[in-house]
Amino acid sequence: MAKIHRSHHSPWVLVLLLVVGGLAGSAAGTLLAPLVPFFKAAPVVGLRPSTLDLHFLVLTFGLSVTLGPLTLVGLLLGYLLYRWL
C-alpha cells in the first residue's frame, strides 16, 4: 500500500514565503532595472476597484499585481524553499 505524504507545514508558511520572495524579487528588479532594462518590463494584472454602497456599509473591492521577471523568480524561490523545508 502506498504511503500518502502529508506536508507538516502550515499554508501560512507558504503564503509568508511567497510574499517575502515576491517582495525580494520586486526590490531586486527595481534596483537592477537601470542596469538591465528587461527587469523593468512588468505587466499589471488585476481588477479595477469597484464599490458596493449599502448606505450603512461601503465596501471597495480591488486587486492588482505587478509581475516582473525577478518577482516571478522570487515567488518561485519562495515556493521551492517551502518544499525544501
C-alpha distances in whole Angstrom, upper triangle without the diagonal:
4,7,9,13,15,19,21,24,26,27,31,30,29,33,35,34,34,38,39,38,39,42,42,42,45,47,47,47,51,52,51,53,56,55,53,53,50,48,51,49,47,47,47,44,45,46,50,51,52,53,53,56,56,59,58,55,54,51,51,48,47,45,45,43,45,43,44,43,42,41,38,38,38,35,33,33,33,29,28,30,27,24,25,26
4,6,9,13,16,18,21,23,24,28,27,26,29,31,30,31,34,35,34,36,39,39,38,41,43,43,44,47,48,47,49,52,51,49,50,46,45,47,46,44,43,43,41,41,43,47,48,49,50,50,53,53,57,55,52,52,48,48,45,44,42,42,40,42,39,41,39,39,37,34,34,34,31,29,30,29,26,25,26,24,21,22,23
4,6,9,13,15,18,20,21,25,24,23,27,28,27,28,32,32,31,33,36,36,36,39,41,41,42,45,46,46,47,51,50,47,48,45,43,45,45,42,42,42,40,40,42,45,46,47,49,48,52,52,55,53,50,50,46,46,43,42,40,40,38,40,38,39,38,37,35,33,32,32,29,27,28,27,23,23,23,21,18,19,20
4,6,10,12,15,17,18,22,21,20,23,25,24,25,28,30,29,31,33,34,34,36,38,38,39,42,43,43,45,48,47,45,46,43,41,43,42,39,39,39,36,36,38,42,42,44,45,45,48,48,51,50,46,46,43,42,39,39,36,37,35,37,34,36,35,34,33,30,30,29,27,25,25,24,21,20,21,19,16,18,18
4,6,9,12,14,15,19,18,17,20,22,21,22,25,26,25,27,30,30,30,33,35,35,36,39,40,40,41,45,44,42,43,40,38,40,39,37,37,37,34,35,37,40,41,42,44,44,47,47,50,49,45,45,41,41,38,37,34,35,33,34,32,34,32,31,30,27,27,26,24,22,22,21,18,17,18,15,12,14,14
4,6,9,11,12,16,15,15,18,20,19,20,23,24,24,26,28,29,29,32,34,34,35,38,39,39,40,44,44,42,42,39,37,39,38,36,36,35,33,33,35,38,38,40,41,41,44,44,47,45,42,42,38,38,35,34,32,33,31,33,31,32,31,30,29,26,26,25,22,21,21,19,16,17,17,14,12,14,13
4,5,8,10,13,11,11,15,16,15,17,20,21,20,23,25,25,26,28,30,30,32,34,36,36,37,41,41,39,40,37,34,36,36,33,33,33,31,31,33,36,36,38,39,39,42,43,46,44,40,40,36,36,33,32,30,30,28,30,28,30,29,28,26,24,23,22,19,18,18,16,13,14,13,10,9,11,10
4,7,9,12,11,12,15,16,15,17,20,20,21,23,25,25,27,29,30,31,33,35,36,37,38,42,41,40,41,38,36,37,37,35,35,34,32,32,34,37,37,38,40,40,42,43,45,43,40,40,36,36,33,33,30,31,29,31,30,31,31,29,27,25,25,23,21,20,19,17,15,15,14,11,11,12,10
4,6,8,7,8,11,12,12,14,16,17,17,20,21,22,23,25,27,28,29,31,32,33,35,38,38,37,38,35,32,34,34,31,32,31,29,29,31,34,34,35,37,37,40,40,43,41,37,37,34,33,30,30,27,28,26,28,26,28,27,26,23,22,22,20,17,17,17,14,12,13,12,8,9,11,8
4,5,5,7,9,10,11,13,15,16,17,19,20,22,23,25,26,27,29,31,32,33,35,38,38,37,37,35,32,33,33,30,31,29,27,27,29,31,31,32,33,34,36,37,39,37,34,33,30,30,27,27,25,26,24,26,25,27,27,26,23,22,22,20,17,18,18,14,13,15,13,10,12,14,11
4,5,5,6,9,10,11,12,14,15,16,18,20,21,22,24,26,27,29,30,31,32,36,36,35,35,33,30,31,30,27,27,26,24,23,25,28,28,29,30,31,33,34,37,35,31,31,27,27,24,23,21,22,21,23,22,24,25,23,20,19,20,18,15,16,16,13,11,14,13,10,11,14,13
4,5,5,6,9,10,10,12,14,15,16,18,20,21,22,24,25,27,28,30,31,34,35,34,34,32,29,30,30,27,27,25,23,23,24,27,26,28,29,29,32,33,35,33,30,29,26,25,23,22,20,21,20,22,22,24,24,23,20,19,20,17,15,16,16,12,12,15,14,11,13,16,14
4,5,5,6,9,10,11,12,14,15,16,18,20,21,22,24,26,27,28,30,33,33,32,33,31,28,29,29,26,27,26,24,24,26,29,29,31,32,33,35,36,38,37,33,32,29,28,26,25,22,22,20,22,21,23,23,21,18,18,18,15,13,14,14,10,10,12,10,7,11,12,10
4,5,5,6,9,10,10,12,14,15,16,18,20,21,22,24,26,26,28,31,31,30,30,28,25,26,26,24,24,23,22,22,24,27,27,29,31,32,35,36,38,37,33,32,28,27,24,23,20,20,18,20,18,20,20,19,16,15,15,13,10,11,11,8,7,10,9,6,9,11,10
4,6,5,6,9,10,10,12,14,15,16,18,20,21,22,24,25,26,30,31,29,29,27,24,25,25,22,22,20,19,19,21,23,23,26,27,28,31,32,35,33,30,28,25,23,21,19,17,17,15,17,17,19,19,18,15,14,15,13,10,12,13,9,9,12,12,9,12,15,14
4,5,5,6,8,10,11,12,14,15,16,18,20,21,23,24,25,29,29,28,29,27,24,24,25,22,23,22,21,21,23,25,25,27,29,30,33,34,36,34,31,29,26,25,23,21,18,18,16,18,18,19,20,18,15,15,16,12,11,13,12,9,10,13,11,10,13,15,13
4,5,5,6,8,10,10,12,14,15,16,18,20,21,22,24,27,27,26,27,25,22,23,24,21,22,22,21,22,24,27,27,29,31,33,35,37,39,38,34,32,29,27,25,23,20,19,17,18,16,17,18,15,13,13,13,9,8,10,9,5,7,9,8,7,11,12,11
4,6,5,6,8,10,10,12,14,15,16,18,20,21,22,25,26,24,25,22,19,20,21,18,19,18,17,18,21,23,24,27,29,30,33,35,37,36,32,31,27,25,22,20,17,16,13,14,13,14,15,13,10,10,10,8,5,8,8,5,6,10,9,9,12,14,14
4,5,5,6,9,10,10,12,14,15,16,18,20,21,24,25,24,24,22,19,19,20,17,18,17,17,17,20,22,22,25,26,28,31,33,35,34,30,28,25,23,20,18,15,14,12,13,13,14,15,13,10,11,12,9,7,11,11,8,10,13,12,12,15,17,16
4,5,5,6,9,10,10,12,14,15,16,18,20,23,23,23,23,22,18,19,21,18,20,19,19,20,23,25,25,28,30,32,34,36,38,37,33,31,28,26,24,22,18,17,15,15,14,15,15,13,10,12,12,8,8,11,10,7,11,13,11,12,15,16,15
4,5,5,6,8,10,10,12,14,15,16,18,21,21,20,21,19,16,17,18,16,18,18,18,20,23,25,26,29,31,33,36,38,40,39,35,33,30,28,25,22,19,17,14,14,12,12,12,10,7,9,8,4,5,8,7,5,8,10,10,11,14,15,15
4,5,5,6,9,10,10,12,14,15,16,20,20,19,19,17,14,15,15,13,15,14,15,16,19,21,22,26,28,30,33,35,38,37,33,31,27,25,22,19,16,14,10,10,9,9,10,8,5,7,8,5,5,9,9,8,10,13,13,14,16,18,18
4,5,5,6,9,10,10,12,14,15,18,19,19,19,18,14,15,16,14,16,15,16,18,20,22,23,26,28,30,33,35,37,36,33,30,27,25,22,20,16,15,12,11,11,11,12,10,7,10,11,8,9,12,12,10,13,16,15,16,19,20,20
4,5,5,6,9,10,11,12,14,17,17,17,18,17,13,15,17,15,18,18,19,21,24,25,26,30,32,34,37,39,41,40,36,34,31,28,26,23,20,18,15,13,13,12,12,8,7,10,9,6,9,12,10,10,13,15,14,16,18,19,19
4,5,5,6,9,10,10,12,15,15,14,15,14,10,12,13,12,15,15,17,19,23,24,26,29,32,34,37,40,41,41,37,35,31,29,26,23,19,17,13,11,10,8,8,5,4,7,7,5,8,10,9,10,13,14,14,16,19,19,20
4,5,5,6,9,10,10,14,15,14,14,13,9,10,11,10,13,13,15,17,20,22,23,26,29,32,34,37,39,39,35,32,29,26,24,21,17,14,11,9,8,7,9,6,5,9,9,8,10,13,13,13,16,17,18,19,22,22,23
4,5,5,6,9,10,13,14,14,14,15,11,11,14,13,16,16,18,20,23,24,25,29,31,34,36,39,41,40,36,34,31,28,26,23,20,17,14,12,12,10,11,9,8,12,12,10,13,15,14,15,18,19,19,21,23,24,24
4,5,5,6,8,11,11,11,13,13,9,10,13,13,17,18,20,22,26,27,28,32,34,37,40,42,44,44,40,37,34,31,29,26,23,20,16,14,13,10,10,7,8,11,10,9,13,14,13,15,18,18,18,21,23,23,24
4,5,5,6,9,10,9,10,9,5,7,9,10,13,15,17,20,23,24,26,30,33,36,38,41,43,43,39,36,33,30,28,24,21,18,15,11,10,7,8,6,7,10,10,10,13,15,15,16,19,20,20,22,24,25,26
4,6,5,8,10,10,10,11,8,7,10,11,14,15,18,20,23,24,25,29,32,35,37,40,42,42,38,35,32,29,27,24,21,18,15,12,12,9,11,9,10,13,14,13,16,18,18,19,21,23,23,25,27,28,28
4,6,7,8,10,11,12,9,10,13,14,18,19,22,24,27,28,29,33,35,38,41,44,45,45,41,38,36,33,31,28,25,21,19,16,15,12,13,11,12,16,15,14,17,19,19,20,23,24,23,26,28,28,29
4,6,5,6,8,9,7,8,12,13,17,19,22,25,28,29,31,34,37,40,43,46,47,47,44,41,38,35,33,29,26,23,20,16,15,12,11,10,12,15,14,14,17,19,18,20,23,23,23,26,28,28,29
4,5,5,5,7,5,5,9,11,15,17,20,23,26,27,29,32,35,38,41,44,46,46,42,39,36,33,31,27,24,21,18,15,14,10,11,10,12,15,15,16,18,20,20,22,24,25,25,28,30,30,31
4,6,6,9,9,8,12,14,18,20,23,26,29,29,31,35,38,41,43,47,48,48,45,42,39,36,34,30,28,24,22,18,18,14,14,14,16,19,19,19,22,23,23,25,28,28,29,31,33,33,35
4,6,9,9,10,13,16,19,22,25,28,31,32,34,38,40,44,46,50,51,51,48,44,42,38,36,33,30,26,23,20,19,15,14,14,17,19,18,19,22,23,23,25,27,27,28,31,32,32,34
4,5,6,8,10,13,17,19,22,26,29,30,32,36,39,42,45,48,50,50,47,43,41,37,35,31,28,24,21,18,16,13,11,11,15,16,16,17,20,21,21,23,25,25,26,29,30,31,32
4,5,5,7,11,14,17,20,23,27,27,30,33,37,40,43,46,48,48,45,41,39,35,33,29,26,22,20,16,15,11,11,12,15,16,16,18,20,21,22,24,26,27,28,30,32,32,34
4,5,6,9,12,15,18,22,25,26,29,32,36,39,42,45,47,47,44,41,38,34,32,28,25,21,18,14,13,9,8,10,13,13,14,16,18,19,20,22,24,24,26,28,29,30,32
4,6,8,11,14,17,20,24,25,27,31,34,37,40,43,45,45,41,38,35,32,29,26,22,19,16,12,10,7,6,7,9,11,11,13,15,16,17,19,21,22,23,25,26,27,29
4,6,10,12,15,18,22,22,25,28,31,35,37,41,42,43,39,36,33,30,27,24,21,17,14,11,10,7,8,9,11,13,14,15,17,18,20,21,23,24,25,27,29,30,31
4,7,10,13,16,20,21,23,27,30,33,36,40,42,42,39,35,32,29,26,23,20,16,13,10,9,6,8,10,11,12,14,16,17,18,20,21,23,24,26,27,29,30,32
4,6,9,13,16,17,20,24,27,30,33,36,38,39,35,32,29,25,23,19,16,12,10,6,5,4,7,10,9,10,13,14,14,16,18,19,21,22,24,25,27,28,30
4,6,10,13,15,18,21,24,27,31,34,36,37,33,30,27,23,20,17,14,10,8,6,6,7,10,13,11,12,15,16,16,18,20,21,21,24,26,26,28,30,31
4,7,10,11,14,17,21,24,27,30,32,33,29,26,23,19,17,13,10,7,6,4,6,9,12,14,12,13,16,17,16,18,21,21,22,24,26,26,28,30,31
4,7,10,13,16,19,22,25,28,31,31,28,25,21,18,15,11,8,6,5,6,8,11,14,16,13,13,17,17,16,18,21,20,21,24,25,25,26,29,30
4,7,9,12,15,18,21,24,27,28,24,21,18,14,11,8,5,4,6,9,11,14,17,19,16,16,20,20,17,20,23,22,22,25,27,26,28,30,31
4,6,8,12,15,18,21,24,24,21,18,15,11,8,5,5,6,9,12,14,18,21,22,19,20,23,23,21,23,26,25,25,28,30,28,30,33,34
4,6,10,13,16,20,22,23,20,16,14,10,8,6,7,8,11,13,16,19,23,24,21,22,26,25,23,26,29,28,28,31,32,31,33,36,37
4,7,10,13,16,18,19,16,13,10,6,5,4,7,9,13,16,19,22,25,26,23,24,28,27,25,28,30,28,29,33,33,32,34,37,37
4,7,10,13,15,17,14,11,8,6,5,6,10,13,16,19,22,25,29,30,27,27,31,30,28,31,33,31,31,35,36,34,37,40,39
4,6,10,12,13,10,7,6,4,6,9,13,15,19,22,25,28,32,33,29,30,34,32,30,33,36,33,34,37,38,36,38,41,41
4,6,9,11,8,6,5,6,8,11,15,18,22,25,28,31,35,35,32,33,36,35,32,35,38,35,35,39,39,37,40,43,42
4,6,8,6,5,6,9,11,15,18,21,25,28,31,34,38,38,35,36,39,38,36,39,41,38,38,42,42,40,43,46,45
4,6,5,6,8,11,14,17,21,24,28,31,34,37,41,41,38,38,42,40,38,41,43,40,40,44,44,42,44,47,46
4,6,7,10,13,16,20,23,27,30,33,36,39,43,43,40,41,44,42,40,43,45,42,42,46,46,44,47,50,48
4,7,10,14,17,20,24,27,30,33,36,40,43,43,39,41,44,42,39,43,44,41,41,45,45,43,45,48,47
4,7,10,13,17,20,23,27,30,33,36,39,39,36,37,40,38,36,39,40,37,38,41,41,39,42,44,43
4,7,10,13,17,20,23,27,30,33,36,36,33,34,37,35,33,37,38,36,36,40,40,38,40,43,42
4,7,10,13,17,20,23,26,30,33,33,30,31,34,32,30,33,35,32,32,36,36,34,37,40,39
4,7,10,13,17,20,23,26,30,30,27,28,31,29,27,30,32,30,30,34,34,33,35,38,37
4,7,11,14,17,20,24,27,27,24,25,28,27,24,27,30,27,27,31,32,30,32,35,35
4,7,10,14,17,20,23,24,21,21,25,24,21,25,27,25,25,29,29,28,30,33,33
4,7,10,13,16,20,20,17,18,21,20,18,21,23,21,22,25,26,25,27,30,30
4,7,10,13,16,17,14,15,19,18,16,19,22,20,21,24,25,24,27,29,30
4,6,10,13,14,10,11,15,14,13,16,18,17,18,21,22,22,24,26,27
4,6,10,11,8,10,13,13,12,15,17,17,18,21,22,22,24,27,27
4,7,8,6,7,10,11,10,12,15,15,16,18,20,20,22,24,25
4,6,5,6,9,10,11,12,14,15,17,18,20,21,23,24,26
4,5,5,6,9,10,11,13,14,16,17,18,20,21,23,25
4,5,5,6,9,10,10,12,14,15,16,18,20,20,22
4,5,5,6,9,10,11,12,14,15,17,19,20,21
4,5,5,6,9,10,11,12,14,15,17,18,20
4,5,5,6,9,10,10,12,14,15,16,18
4,5,5,6,9,10,10,12,14,15,16
4,5,5,6,9,10,11,13,14,15
4,5,5,6,9,10,11,12,14
4,5,5,6,9,10,10,12
4,5,5,6,9,10,11
4,5,5,6,9,10
4,5,5,6,9
4,5,5,6
4,5,5
4,6
4
